[in-house]
Amino acid sequence: MKYVEPSPYADPEQAARRIIEIASTIEPVQDGRIHIEKLNWPFLSQDKAKPAEYGAGIKFAIDRGWLWMHESGTYVKITPEGAALFA
C-alpha cells in the first residue's frame, strides 16, 4: 500500500519561510517590488505545494511582518524583519 507523504508546507510557518527564501533570491524591480507571480510559480510548480499552503504561507508572512503586500495583491516587498531571516 502506498501512503501519502505529509507536505512540508502544511505548517504555515514553514510555507512562509520558504516563500521568504524564494523572495530573497529575486531581484526586486522598481522600489523594491517583487511581483507576486515570481513567488507563487516556484512555490506551487517547483516545490509542488498546494494553493492553500501558499495562501496560508503568504498570510503568515504578512501577519508576522516579514512581507508587505500591496492592496491590489500584485506585488510584495520584503520588510527589514523578513530580510533579517536570511541575513
PyMOL Python script that loads the backbone (N, CA, C, O; Angstrom):
from pymol import cmd

cmd.read_pdbstr("""\
ATOM      1  N   MET A   1       0.837  -1.173   0.000  1.00  0.00           N
ATOM      2  CA  MET A   1       0.000   0.000   0.000  1.00  0.00           C
ATOM      3  C   MET A   1       0.887   1.243   0.000  1.00  0.00           C
ATOM      4  O   MET A   1       1.874   1.320   0.731  1.00  0.00           O
ATOM      5  N   LYS A   2       0.521   2.194  -0.818  1.00  0.00           N
ATOM      6  CA  LYS A   2       1.294   3.420  -0.953  1.00  0.00           C
ATOM      7  C   LYS A   2       0.664   4.505  -0.074  1.00  0.00           C
ATOM      8  O   LYS A   2      -0.526   4.798  -0.192  1.00  0.00           O
ATOM      9  N   TYR A   3       1.470   5.090   0.798  1.00  0.00           N
ATOM     10  CA  TYR A   3       0.987   6.141   1.684  1.00  0.00           C
ATOM     11  C   TYR A   3       1.390   7.505   1.158  1.00  0.00           C
ATOM     12  O   TYR A   3       2.418   7.654   0.498  1.00  0.00           O
ATOM     13  N   VAL A   4       0.581   8.478   1.453  1.00  0.00           N
ATOM     14  CA  VAL A   4       0.871   9.851   1.036  1.00  0.00           C
ATOM     15  C   VAL A   4       1.821  10.464   2.047  1.00  0.00           C
ATOM     16  O   VAL A   4       1.592  10.396   3.254  1.00  0.00           O
ATOM     17  N   GLU A   5       2.880  11.057   1.548  1.00  0.00           N
ATOM     18  CA  GLU A   5       3.837  11.731   2.421  1.00  0.00           C
ATOM     19  C   GLU A   5       3.248  13.069   2.859  1.00  0.00           C
ATOM     20  O   GLU A   5       2.647  13.767   2.043  1.00  0.00           O
ATOM     21  N   PRO A   6       3.406  13.436   4.118  1.00  0.00           N
ATOM     22  CA  PRO A   6       2.902  14.746   4.549  1.00  0.00           C
ATOM     23  C   PRO A   6       3.689  15.877   3.873  1.00  0.00           C
ATOM     24  O   PRO A   6       4.904  15.794   3.692  1.00  0.00           O
ATOM     25  N   SER A   7       2.980  16.902   3.519  1.00  0.00           N
ATOM     26  CA  SER A   7       3.613  18.035   2.852  1.00  0.00           C
ATOM     27  C   SER A   7       4.457  18.825   3.844  1.00  0.00           C
ATOM     28  O   SER A   7       4.016  19.065   4.968  1.00  0.00           O
ATOM     29  N   PRO A   8       5.658  19.234   3.454  1.00  0.00           N
ATOM     30  CA  PRO A   8       6.470  20.041   4.363  1.00  0.00           C
ATOM     31  C   PRO A   8       5.887  21.436   4.582  1.00  0.00           C
ATOM     32  O   PRO A   8       6.274  22.138   5.516  1.00  0.00           O
ATOM     33  N   TYR A   9       4.955  21.831   3.714  1.00  0.00           N
ATOM     34  CA  TYR A   9       4.390  23.176   3.814  1.00  0.00           C
ATOM     35  C   TYR A   9       3.007  23.188   4.441  1.00  0.00           C
ATOM     36  O   TYR A   9       2.304  24.196   4.364  1.00  0.00           O
ATOM     37  N   ALA A  10       2.604  22.083   5.062  1.00  0.00           N
ATOM     38  CA  ALA A  10       1.321  22.050   5.765  1.00  0.00           C
ATOM     39  C   ALA A  10       1.356  23.000   6.960  1.00  0.00           C
ATOM     40  O   ALA A  10       0.320  23.514   7.380  1.00  0.00           O
ATOM     41  N   ASP A  11       2.541  23.230   7.503  1.00  0.00           N
ATOM     42  CA  ASP A  11       2.722  24.205   8.584  1.00  0.00           C
ATOM     43  C   ASP A  11       2.886  25.584   7.948  1.00  0.00           C
ATOM     44  O   ASP A  11       3.826  25.791   7.181  1.00  0.00           O
ATOM     45  N   PRO A  12       1.992  26.535   8.248  1.00  0.00           N
ATOM     46  CA  PRO A  12       2.081  27.863   7.626  1.00  0.00           C
ATOM     47  C   PRO A  12       3.425  28.560   7.849  1.00  0.00           C
ATOM     48  O   PRO A  12       3.881  29.303   6.980  1.00  0.00           O
ATOM     49  N   GLU A  13       4.064  28.332   9.000  1.00  0.00           N
ATOM     50  CA  GLU A  13       5.356  28.973   9.237  1.00  0.00           C
ATOM     51  C   GLU A  13       6.416  28.442   8.280  1.00  0.00           C
ATOM     52  O   GLU A  13       7.232  29.211   7.773  1.00  0.00           O
ATOM     53  N   GLN A  14       6.411  27.139   8.031  1.00  0.00           N
ATOM     54  CA  GLN A  14       7.374  26.571   7.083  1.00  0.00           C
ATOM     55  C   GLN A  14       7.121  27.090   5.675  1.00  0.00           C
ATOM     56  O   GLN A  14       8.059  27.386   4.936  1.00  0.00           O
ATOM     57  N   ALA A  15       5.846  27.199   5.308  1.00  0.00           N
ATOM     58  CA  ALA A  15       5.498  27.748   3.994  1.00  0.00           C
ATOM     59  C   ALA A  15       5.954  29.199   3.890  1.00  0.00           C
ATOM     60  O   ALA A  15       6.503  29.606   2.866  1.00  0.00           O
ATOM     61  N   ALA A  16       5.728  29.980   4.945  1.00  0.00           N
ATOM     62  CA  ALA A  16       6.126  31.395   4.940  1.00  0.00           C
ATOM     63  C   ALA A  16       7.632  31.533   4.828  1.00  0.00           C
ATOM     64  O   ALA A  16       8.122  32.389   4.090  1.00  0.00           O
ATOM     65  N   ARG A  17       8.370  30.709   5.544  1.00  0.00           N
ATOM     66  CA  ARG A  17       9.831  30.771   5.477  1.00  0.00           C
ATOM     67  C   ARG A  17      10.340  30.416   4.082  1.00  0.00           C
ATOM     68  O   ARG A  17      11.309  31.005   3.603  1.00  0.00           O
ATOM     69  N   ARG A  18       9.684  29.449   3.429  1.00  0.00           N
ATOM     70  CA  ARG A  18      10.084  29.091   2.059  1.00  0.00           C
ATOM     71  C   ARG A  18       9.750  30.229   1.094  1.00  0.00           C
ATOM     72  O   ARG A  18      10.534  30.518   0.190  1.00  0.00           O
ATOM     73  N   ILE A  19       8.608  30.872   1.273  1.00  0.00           N
ATOM     74  CA  ILE A  19       8.231  31.995   0.418  1.00  0.00           C
ATOM     75  C   ILE A  19       9.226  33.142   0.588  1.00  0.00           C
ATOM     76  O   ILE A  19       9.623  33.767  -0.396  1.00  0.00           O
ATOM     77  N   ILE A  20       9.627  33.423   1.820  1.00  0.00           N
ATOM     78  CA  ILE A  20      10.622  34.473   2.071  1.00  0.00           C
ATOM     79  C   ILE A  20      11.965  34.080   1.457  1.00  0.00           C
ATOM     80  O   ILE A  20      12.684  34.923   0.920  1.00  0.00           O
ATOM     81  N   GLU A  21      12.293  32.799   1.542  1.00  0.00           N
ATOM     82  CA  GLU A  21      13.546  32.328   0.938  1.00  0.00           C
ATOM     83  C   GLU A  21      13.522  32.550  -0.579  1.00  0.00           C
ATOM     84  O   GLU A  21      14.510  33.004  -1.156  1.00  0.00           O
ATOM     85  N   ILE A  22      12.405  32.234  -1.216  1.00  0.00           N
ATOM     86  CA  ILE A  22      12.260  32.463  -2.654  1.00  0.00           C
ATOM     87  C   ILE A  22      12.366  33.964  -2.943  1.00  0.00           C
ATOM     88  O   ILE A  22      13.073  34.375  -3.862  1.00  0.00           O
ATOM     89  N   ALA A  23      11.660  34.775  -2.154  1.00  0.00           N
ATOM     90  CA  ALA A  23      11.661  36.230  -2.363  1.00  0.00           C
ATOM     91  C   ALA A  23      13.062  36.811  -2.227  1.00  0.00           C
ATOM     92  O   ALA A  23      13.413  37.758  -2.931  1.00  0.00           O
ATOM     93  N   SER A  24      13.856  36.253  -1.332  1.00  0.00           N
ATOM     94  CA  SER A  24      15.199  36.794  -1.120  1.00  0.00           C
ATOM     95  C   SER A  24      16.120  36.546  -2.308  1.00  0.00           C
ATOM     96  O   SER A  24      17.155  37.202  -2.426  1.00  0.00           O
ATOM     97  N   THR A  25      15.767  35.614  -3.189  1.00  0.00           N
ATOM     98  CA  THR A  25      16.598  35.326  -4.355  1.00  0.00           C
ATOM     99  C   THR A  25      16.168  36.109  -5.591  1.00  0.00           C
ATOM    100  O   THR A  25      16.849  36.068  -6.616  1.00  0.00           O
ATOM    101  N   ILE A  26      15.052  36.818  -5.506  1.00  0.00           N
ATOM    102  CA  ILE A  26      14.510  37.539  -6.659  1.00  0.00           C
ATOM    103  C   ILE A  26      15.011  38.976  -6.652  1.00  0.00           C
ATOM    104  O   ILE A  26      14.999  39.655  -5.624  1.00  0.00           O
ATOM    105  N   GLU A  27      15.444  39.415  -7.806  1.00  0.00           N
ATOM    106  CA  GLU A  27      15.881  40.810  -7.959  1.00  0.00           C
ATOM    107  C   GLU A  27      14.636  41.699  -7.996  1.00  0.00           C
ATOM    108  O   GLU A  27      13.834  41.598  -8.924  1.00  0.00           O
ATOM    109  N   PRO A  28      14.468  42.565  -6.998  1.00  0.00           N
ATOM    110  CA  PRO A  28      13.282  43.430  -6.996  1.00  0.00           C
ATOM    111  C   PRO A  28      13.317  44.429  -8.143  1.00  0.00           C
ATOM    112  O   PRO A  28      14.378  44.838  -8.614  1.00  0.00           O
ATOM    113  N   VAL A  29      12.125  44.805  -8.572  1.00  0.00           N
ATOM    114  CA  VAL A  29      12.007  45.843  -9.586  1.00  0.00           C
ATOM    115  C   VAL A  29      11.772  47.160  -8.870  1.00  0.00           C
ATOM    116  O   VAL A  29      12.087  47.282  -7.687  1.00  0.00           O
ATOM    117  N   GLN A  30      11.243  48.112  -9.539  1.00  0.00           N
ATOM    118  CA  GLN A  30      11.021  49.465  -9.040  1.00  0.00           C
ATOM    119  C   GLN A  30      10.613  49.508  -7.560  1.00  0.00           C
ATOM    120  O   GLN A  30       9.625  48.892  -7.159  1.00  0.00           O
ATOM    121  N   ASP A  31      11.379  50.233  -6.772  1.00  0.00           N
ATOM    122  CA  ASP A  31      11.048  50.499  -5.371  1.00  0.00           C
ATOM    123  C   ASP A  31      10.961  49.231  -4.510  1.00  0.00           C
ATOM    124  O   ASP A  31      10.176  49.183  -3.563  1.00  0.00           O
ATOM    125  N   GLY A  32      11.753  48.216  -4.829  1.00  0.00           N
ATOM    126  CA  GLY A  32      11.797  47.009  -4.017  1.00  0.00           C
ATOM    127  C   GLY A  32      10.638  46.057  -4.220  1.00  0.00           C
ATOM    128  O   GLY A  32      10.430  45.151  -3.414  1.00  0.00           O
ATOM    129  N   ARG A  33       9.886  46.250  -5.280  1.00  0.00           N
ATOM    130  CA  ARG A  33       8.701  45.421  -5.533  1.00  0.00           C
ATOM    131  C   ARG A  33       9.092  44.061  -6.103  1.00  0.00           C
ATOM    132  O   ARG A  33       9.974  43.946  -6.955  1.00  0.00           O
ATOM    133  N   ILE A  34       8.405  43.039  -5.604  1.00  0.00           N
ATOM    134  CA  ILE A  34       8.545  41.682  -6.126  1.00  0.00           C
ATOM    135  C   ILE A  34       7.166  41.263  -6.599  1.00  0.00           C
ATOM    136  O   ILE A  34       6.231  41.160  -5.805  1.00  0.00           O
ATOM    137  N   HIS A  35       7.046  41.024  -7.890  1.00  0.00           N
ATOM    138  CA  HIS A  35       5.756  40.627  -8.439  1.00  0.00           C
ATOM    139  C   HIS A  35       5.345  39.274  -7.866  1.00  0.00           C
ATOM    140  O   HIS A  35       6.160  38.357  -7.756  1.00  0.00           O
ATOM    141  N   ILE A  36       4.081  39.167  -7.507  1.00  0.00           N
ATOM    142  CA  ILE A  36       3.578  38.000  -6.792  1.00  0.00           C
ATOM    143  C   ILE A  36       3.752  36.708  -7.592  1.00  0.00           C
ATOM    144  O   ILE A  36       3.953  35.642  -7.009  1.00  0.00           O
ATOM    145  N   GLU A  37       3.675  36.797  -8.920  1.00  0.00           N
ATOM    146  CA  GLU A  37       3.828  35.581  -9.728  1.00  0.00           C
ATOM    147  C   GLU A  37       5.239  35.020  -9.656  1.00  0.00           C
ATOM    148  O   GLU A  37       5.448  33.838  -9.926  1.00  0.00           O
ATOM    149  N   LYS A  38       6.207  35.850  -9.297  1.00  0.00           N
ATOM    150  CA  LYS A  38       7.578  35.363  -9.149  1.00  0.00           C
ATOM    151  C   LYS A  38       7.755  34.584  -7.853  1.00  0.00           C
ATOM    152  O   LYS A  38       8.751  33.883  -7.676  1.00  0.00           O
ATOM    153  N   LEU A  39       6.791  34.706  -6.950  1.00  0.00           N
ATOM    154  CA  LEU A  39       6.791  33.908  -5.726  1.00  0.00           C
ATOM    155  C   LEU A  39       5.928  32.665  -5.882  1.00  0.00           C
ATOM    156  O   LEU A  39       6.337  31.564  -5.513  1.00  0.00           O
ATOM    157  N   ASN A  40       4.730  32.849  -6.431  1.00  0.00           N
ATOM    158  CA  ASN A  40       3.817  31.712  -6.438  1.00  0.00           C
ATOM    159  C   ASN A  40       4.204  30.633  -7.450  1.00  0.00           C
ATOM    160  O   ASN A  40       3.959  29.453  -7.196  1.00  0.00           O
ATOM    161  N   TRP A  41       4.793  30.993  -8.576  1.00  0.00           N
ATOM    162  CA  TRP A  41       5.159  29.973  -9.553  1.00  0.00           C
ATOM    163  C   TRP A  41       6.195  28.992  -8.990  1.00  0.00           C
ATOM    164  O   TRP A  41       5.969  27.784  -9.061  1.00  0.00           O
ATOM    165  N   PRO A  42       7.313  29.454  -8.438  1.00  0.00           N
ATOM    166  CA  PRO A  42       8.274  28.469  -7.902  1.00  0.00           C
ATOM    167  C   PRO A  42       7.698  27.665  -6.738  1.00  0.00           C
ATOM    168  O   PRO A  42       7.963  26.469  -6.613  1.00  0.00           O
ATOM    169  N   PHE A  43       6.916  28.319  -5.894  1.00  0.00           N
ATOM    170  CA  PHE A  43       6.374  27.626  -4.722  1.00  0.00           C
ATOM    171  C   PHE A  43       5.373  26.554  -5.139  1.00  0.00           C
ATOM    172  O   PHE A  43       5.394  25.446  -4.603  1.00  0.00           O
ATOM    173  N   LEU A  44       4.507  26.869  -6.077  1.00  0.00           N
ATOM    174  CA  LEU A  44       3.480  25.923  -6.494  1.00  0.00           C
ATOM    175  C   LEU A  44       3.991  24.903  -7.505  1.00  0.00           C
ATOM    176  O   LEU A  44       3.641  23.726  -7.420  1.00  0.00           O
ATOM    177  N   SER A  45       4.805  25.329  -8.449  1.00  0.00           N
ATOM    178  CA  SER A  45       5.246  24.424  -9.512  1.00  0.00           C
ATOM    179  C   SER A  45       6.498  23.637  -9.157  1.00  0.00           C
ATOM    180  O   SER A  45       6.532  22.417  -9.318  1.00  0.00           O
ATOM    181  N   GLN A  46       7.511  24.317  -8.682  1.00  0.00           N
ATOM    182  CA  GLN A  46       8.765  23.624  -8.389  1.00  0.00           C
ATOM    183  C   GLN A  46       8.727  22.887  -7.055  1.00  0.00           C
ATOM    184  O   GLN A  46       9.218  21.763  -6.949  1.00  0.00           O
ATOM    185  N   ASP A  47       8.143  23.520  -6.038  1.00  0.00           N
ATOM    186  CA  ASP A  47       8.086  22.895  -4.713  1.00  0.00           C
ATOM    187  C   ASP A  47       6.890  21.969  -4.555  1.00  0.00           C
ATOM    188  O   ASP A  47       6.782  21.258  -3.556  1.00  0.00           O
ATOM    189  N   LYS A  48       5.985  21.972  -5.543  1.00  0.00           N
ATOM    190  CA  LYS A  48       4.792  21.113  -5.541  1.00  0.00           C
ATOM    191  C   LYS A  48       3.903  21.353  -4.319  1.00  0.00           C
ATOM    192  O   LYS A  48       3.318  20.412  -3.781  1.00  0.00           O
ATOM    193  N   ALA A  49       3.802  22.597  -3.886  1.00  0.00           N
ATOM    194  CA  ALA A  49       2.925  22.942  -2.767  1.00  0.00           C
ATOM    195  C   ALA A  49       1.509  23.143  -3.281  1.00  0.00           C
ATOM    196  O   ALA A  49       1.287  23.319  -4.479  1.00  0.00           O
ATOM    197  N   LYS A  50       0.570  23.113  -2.371  1.00  0.00           N
ATOM    198  CA  LYS A  50      -0.836  23.310  -2.718  1.00  0.00           C
ATOM    199  C   LYS A  50      -1.187  24.802  -2.618  1.00  0.00           C
ATOM    200  O   LYS A  50      -0.560  25.533  -1.852  1.00  0.00           O
ATOM    201  N   PRO A  51      -2.175  25.251  -3.378  1.00  0.00           N
ATOM    202  CA  PRO A  51      -2.579  26.656  -3.292  1.00  0.00           C
ATOM    203  C   PRO A  51      -2.981  27.095  -1.883  1.00  0.00           C
ATOM    204  O   PRO A  51      -2.712  28.231  -1.493  1.00  0.00           O
ATOM    205  N   ALA A  52      -3.612  26.224  -1.127  1.00  0.00           N
ATOM    206  CA  ALA A  52      -3.992  26.566   0.247  1.00  0.00           C
ATOM    207  C   ALA A  52      -2.760  26.782   1.121  1.00  0.00           C
ATOM    208  O   ALA A  52      -2.763  27.646   1.998  1.00  0.00           O
ATOM    209  N   GLU A  53      -1.706  25.997   0.882  1.00  0.00           N
ATOM    210  CA  GLU A  53      -0.458  26.158   1.628  1.00  0.00           C
ATOM    211  C   GLU A  53       0.212  27.476   1.268  1.00  0.00           C
ATOM    212  O   GLU A  53       0.779  28.152   2.126  1.00  0.00           O
ATOM    213  N   TYR A  54       0.142  27.834  -0.008  1.00  0.00           N
ATOM    214  CA  TYR A  54       0.696  29.110  -0.457  1.00  0.00           C
ATOM    215  C   TYR A  54      -0.059  30.267   0.210  1.00  0.00           C
ATOM    216  O   TYR A  54       0.557  31.195   0.734  1.00  0.00           O
ATOM    217  N   GLY A  55      -1.375  30.207   0.187  1.00  0.00           N
ATOM    218  CA  GLY A  55      -2.188  31.260   0.800  1.00  0.00           C
ATOM    219  C   GLY A  55      -1.917  31.399   2.287  1.00  0.00           C
ATOM    220  O   GLY A  55      -1.799  32.512   2.802  1.00  0.00           O
ATOM    221  N   ALA A  56      -1.818  30.274   2.975  1.00  0.00           N
ATOM    222  CA  ALA A  56      -1.539  30.305   4.413  1.00  0.00           C
ATOM    223  C   ALA A  56      -0.136  30.842   4.683  1.00  0.00           C
ATOM    224  O   ALA A  56       0.078  31.564   5.656  1.00  0.00           O
ATOM    225  N   GLY A  57       0.817  30.490   3.824  1.00  0.00           N
ATOM    226  CA  GLY A  57       2.191  30.967   3.995  1.00  0.00           C
ATOM    227  C   GLY A  57       2.311  32.465   3.783  1.00  0.00           C
ATOM    228  O   GLY A  57       2.979  33.157   4.551  1.00  0.00           O
ATOM    229  N   ILE A  58       1.658  32.968   2.733  1.00  0.00           N
ATOM    230  CA  ILE A  58       1.671  34.414   2.478  1.00  0.00           C
ATOM    231  C   ILE A  58       1.019  35.158   3.636  1.00  0.00           C
ATOM    232  O   ILE A  58       1.548  36.163   4.111  1.00  0.00           O
ATOM    233  N   LYS A  59      -0.129  34.665   4.090  1.00  0.00           N
ATOM    234  CA  LYS A  59      -0.829  35.320   5.197  1.00  0.00           C
ATOM    235  C   LYS A  59       0.034  35.322   6.459  1.00  0.00           C
ATOM    236  O   LYS A  59       0.103  36.328   7.165  1.00  0.00           O
ATOM    237  N   PHE A  60       0.685  34.207   6.736  1.00  0.00           N
ATOM    238  CA  PHE A  60       1.553  34.109   7.910  1.00  0.00           C
ATOM    239  C   PHE A  60       2.698  35.115   7.807  1.00  0.00           C
ATOM    240  O   PHE A  60       3.008  35.804   8.779  1.00  0.00           O
ATOM    241  N   ALA A  61       3.329  35.201   6.631  1.00  0.00           N
ATOM    242  CA  ALA A  61       4.456  36.123   6.441  1.00  0.00           C
ATOM    243  C   ALA A  61       4.014  37.574   6.599  1.00  0.00           C
ATOM    244  O   ALA A  61       4.743  38.385   7.169  1.00  0.00           O
ATOM    245  N   ILE A  62       2.838  37.903   6.103  1.00  0.00           N
ATOM    246  CA  ILE A  62       2.323  39.266   6.240  1.00  0.00           C
ATOM    247  C   ILE A  62       1.966  39.553   7.698  1.00  0.00           C
ATOM    248  O   ILE A  62       2.287  40.620   8.223  1.00  0.00           O
ATOM    249  N   ASP A  63       1.301  38.597   8.348  1.00  0.00           N
ATOM    250  CA  ASP A  63       0.925  38.774   9.760  1.00  0.00           C
ATOM    251  C   ASP A  63       2.146  38.933  10.661  1.00  0.00           C
ATOM    252  O   ASP A  63       2.104  39.683  11.636  1.00  0.00           O
ATOM    253  N   ARG A  64       3.224  38.237  10.343  1.00  0.00           N
ATOM    254  CA  ARG A  64       4.455  38.338  11.126  1.00  0.00           C
ATOM    255  C   ARG A  64       5.272  39.581  10.788  1.00  0.00           C
ATOM    256  O   ARG A  64       6.228  39.912  11.490  1.00  0.00           O
ATOM    257  N   GLY A  65       4.895  40.264   9.717  1.00  0.00           N
ATOM    258  CA  GLY A  65       5.633  41.456   9.319  1.00  0.00           C
ATOM    259  C   GLY A  65       6.853  41.158   8.475  1.00  0.00           C
ATOM    260  O   GLY A  65       7.735  42.007   8.351  1.00  0.00           O
ATOM    261  N   TRP A  66       6.924  39.976   7.894  1.00  0.00           N
ATOM    262  CA  TRP A  66       8.057  39.602   7.055  1.00  0.00           C
ATOM    263  C   TRP A  66       7.888  40.127   5.639  1.00  0.00           C
ATOM    264  O   TRP A  66       8.867  40.440   4.961  1.00  0.00           O
ATOM    265  N   LEU A  67       6.632  40.222   5.197  1.00  0.00           N
ATOM    266  CA  LEU A  67       6.297  40.730   3.871  1.00  0.00           C
ATOM    267  C   LEU A  67       5.245  41.815   4.011  1.00  0.00           C
ATOM    268  O   LEU A  67       4.449  41.817   4.949  1.00  0.00           O
ATOM    269  N   TRP A  68       5.258  42.732   3.065  1.00  0.00           N
ATOM    270  CA  TRP A  68       4.206  43.735   2.942  1.00  0.00           C
ATOM    271  C   TRP A  68       3.602  43.538   1.563  1.00  0.00           C
ATOM    272  O   TRP A  68       4.324  43.503   0.567  1.00  0.00           O
ATOM    273  N   MET A  69       2.273  43.408   1.497  1.00  0.00           N
ATOM    274  CA  MET A  69       1.609  43.216   0.213  1.00  0.00           C
ATOM    275  C   MET A  69       0.807  44.457  -0.145  1.00  0.00           C
ATOM    276  O   MET A  69       0.101  45.021   0.691  1.00  0.00           O
ATOM    277  N   HIS A  70       0.926  44.868  -1.391  1.00  0.00           N
ATOM    278  CA  HIS A  70       0.146  45.987  -1.893  1.00  0.00           C
ATOM    279  C   HIS A  70      -1.332  45.607  -1.877  1.00  0.00           C
ATOM    280  O   HIS A  70      -1.680  44.437  -2.036  1.00  0.00           O
ATOM    281  N   GLU A  71      -2.187  46.585  -1.687  1.00  0.00           N
ATOM    282  CA  GLU A  71      -3.628  46.319  -1.594  1.00  0.00           C
ATOM    283  C   GLU A  71      -4.188  45.658  -2.844  1.00  0.00           C
ATOM    284  O   GLU A  71      -5.218  44.989  -2.767  1.00  0.00           O
ATOM    285  N   SER A  72      -3.547  45.826  -3.983  1.00  0.00           N
ATOM    286  CA  SER A  72      -4.004  45.181  -5.218  1.00  0.00           C
ATOM    287  C   SER A  72      -3.633  43.701  -5.250  1.00  0.00           C
ATOM    288  O   SER A  72      -4.217  42.929  -6.011  1.00  0.00           O
ATOM    289  N   GLY A  73      -2.663  43.304  -4.425  1.00  0.00           N
ATOM    290  CA  GLY A  73      -2.213  41.918  -4.407  1.00  0.00           C
ATOM    291  C   GLY A  73      -1.264  41.559  -5.530  1.00  0.00           C
ATOM    292  O   GLY A  73      -0.967  40.381  -5.725  1.00  0.00           O
ATOM    293  N   THR A  74      -0.781  42.538  -6.272  1.00  0.00           N
ATOM    294  CA  THR A  74       0.082  42.245  -7.420  1.00  0.00           C
ATOM    295  C   THR A  74       1.563  42.181  -7.073  1.00  0.00           C
ATOM    296  O   THR A  74       2.353  41.608  -7.823  1.00  0.00           O
ATOM    297  N   TYR A  75       1.937  42.758  -5.955  1.00  0.00           N
ATOM    298  CA  TYR A  75       3.342  42.689  -5.576  1.00  0.00           C
ATOM    299  C   TYR A  75       3.499  42.744  -4.063  1.00  0.00           C
ATOM    300  O   TYR A  75       2.602  43.170  -3.334  1.00  0.00           O
ATOM    301  N   VAL A  76       4.664  42.300  -3.620  1.00  0.00           N
ATOM    302  CA  VAL A  76       5.030  42.339  -2.203  1.00  0.00           C
ATOM    303  C   VAL A  76       6.379  43.020  -2.076  1.00  0.00           C
ATOM    304  O   VAL A  76       7.098  43.202  -3.059  1.00  0.00           O
ATOM    305  N   LYS A  77       6.705  43.389  -0.858  1.00  0.00           N
ATOM    306  CA  LYS A  77       8.036  43.895  -0.523  1.00  0.00           C
ATOM    307  C   LYS A  77       8.505  43.153   0.722  1.00  0.00           C
ATOM    308  O   LYS A  77       7.722  42.881   1.633  1.00  0.00           O
ATOM    309  N   ILE A  78       9.781  42.835   0.746  1.00  0.00           N
ATOM    310  CA  ILE A  78      10.353  42.212   1.935  1.00  0.00           C
ATOM    311  C   ILE A  78      10.617  43.316   2.946  1.00  0.00           C
ATOM    312  O   ILE A  78      11.243  44.326   2.626  1.00  0.00           O
ATOM    313  N   THR A  79      10.144  43.120   4.154  1.00  0.00           N
ATOM    314  CA  THR A  79      10.372  44.096   5.219  1.00  0.00           C
ATOM    315  C   THR A  79      11.747  43.843   5.844  1.00  0.00           C
ATOM    316  O   THR A  79      12.355  42.803   5.593  1.00  0.00           O
ATOM    317  N   PRO A  80      12.239  44.782   6.651  1.00  0.00           N
ATOM    318  CA  PRO A  80      13.510  44.525   7.337  1.00  0.00           C
ATOM    319  C   PRO A  80      13.467  43.273   8.222  1.00  0.00           C
ATOM    320  O   PRO A  80      14.474  42.578   8.357  1.00  0.00           O
ATOM    321  N   GLU A  81      12.305  42.982   8.824  1.00  0.00           N
ATOM    322  CA  GLU A  81      12.169  41.775   9.641  1.00  0.00           C
ATOM    323  C   GLU A  81      12.298  40.518   8.776  1.00  0.00           C
ATOM    324  O   GLU A  81      12.910  39.531   9.185  1.00  0.00           O
ATOM    325  N   GLY A  82      11.716  40.568   7.579  1.00  0.00           N
ATOM    326  CA  GLY A  82      11.816  39.438   6.661  1.00  0.00           C
ATOM    327  C   GLY A  82      13.219  39.253   6.128  1.00  0.00           C
ATOM    328  O   GLY A  82      13.695  38.128   5.979  1.00  0.00           O
ATOM    329  N   ALA A  83      13.886  40.370   5.839  1.00  0.00           N
ATOM    330  CA  ALA A  83      15.270  40.312   5.345  1.00  0.00           C
ATOM    331  C   ALA A  83      16.208  39.747   6.414  1.00  0.00           C
ATOM    332  O   ALA A  83      17.191  39.080   6.093  1.00  0.00           O
ATOM    333  N   ALA A  84      15.901  40.017   7.677  1.00  0.00           N
ATOM    334  CA  ALA A  84      16.747  39.535   8.767  1.00  0.00           C
ATOM    335  C   ALA A  84      16.716  38.025   8.889  1.00  0.00           C
ATOM    336  O   ALA A  84      17.638  37.435   9.453  1.00  0.00           O
ATOM    337  N   LEU A  85      15.678  37.385   8.373  1.00  0.00           N
ATOM    338  CA  LEU A  85      15.593  35.920   8.444  1.00  0.00           C
ATOM    339  C   LEU A  85      16.686  35.244   7.621  1.00  0.00           C
ATOM    340  O   LEU A  85      17.130  34.146   7.956  1.00  0.00           O
ATOM    341  N   PHE A  86      17.119  35.900   6.549  1.00  0.00           N
ATOM    342  CA  PHE A  86      18.125  35.296   5.666  1.00  0.00           C
ATOM    343  C   PHE A  86      19.365  36.151   5.538  1.00  0.00           C
ATOM    344  O   PHE A  86      20.064  36.089   4.527  1.00  0.00           O
ATOM    345  N   ALA A  87      19.640  36.940   6.540  1.00  0.00           N
ATOM    346  CA  ALA A  87      20.832  37.804   6.522  1.00  0.00           C
ATOM    347  C   ALA A  87      22.053  37.055   7.020  1.00  0.00           C
ATOM    348  O   ALA A  87      23.145  37.621   7.075  1.00  0.00           O
TER     349      ALA A  87
END
""", "prot")
cmd.dss("prot")
cmd.show_as("cartoon", "prot")
cmd.util.cbc("prot")
cmd.orient("prot")
